[in-house]
Amino acid sequence: MSQDINTEVHNAYEVIKEGGIILYPTDTVWGIGCDATNPEAVAKIYKLKQRAETQSMIVLMNGEKMMYNVFKDIPEVAWQILDVSEKPTTLILDDARNVAQNIIAADKSLGIRLVKEPFCFKLMERMKKPLVSTSANISGQPTPIAFKDISPEIIKGVDYVVKLNQDKIAGKPSTIIKLTRDSQVKVIRK
């Protein structure tokens, strides 16, 4: 299995570093992803999903170092939430930087999720950059819970499909919590 993961990480990385987009398994549902610092690659995902650029997408990260590269100030409550979260949790934080402008929301916030899922984690280790993650569906259509539910349009529209966990049924999408500069906490999706 680890051989497969390393091969898939290598293949996905080769596509991503050239500005390509990938279809890949995350800790929740299947995602469409790219280098979060590449605005052209981000634009390709919006186009494929037929999604307005005003609907921002989330970014996966693999640790504190990456988080501090994107957010200068991370409220203490963010770490407390991450410590107690039993399921994947997306935090929306203010004042994102060092990522593509077209992934940052109009209010300068960005949704991020720290992942431990081995494929995503290793891929970001190789990239040394955050990874865009948005559900593998056309905007407005249901989120597919398994690889077999992903529309052919999406599969044909990406540059690479990761050959791992294609028989796994996904968990629920992550909890989403917005944290503001003045430490207000608002649950957007349970």
Secondary structure, DSSP 8 states (H G I E B T S, - for coil): -HHHHHHHHHHHHHHHHTT--EEEE-SSSEEEE-BTT-HHHHHHHHHHHT--TTS--EEEE-SHHHHHHHBS---HHHHHHHHH-SS-EEEEEE-B-SS-GGGS-TTSEEEEEE---HHHHHHHHHHTS-EEEEESS-TTS---SBGGGS-HHHHHHSSEE--SSTT-B-----EEEEE-TT--EEEEE-
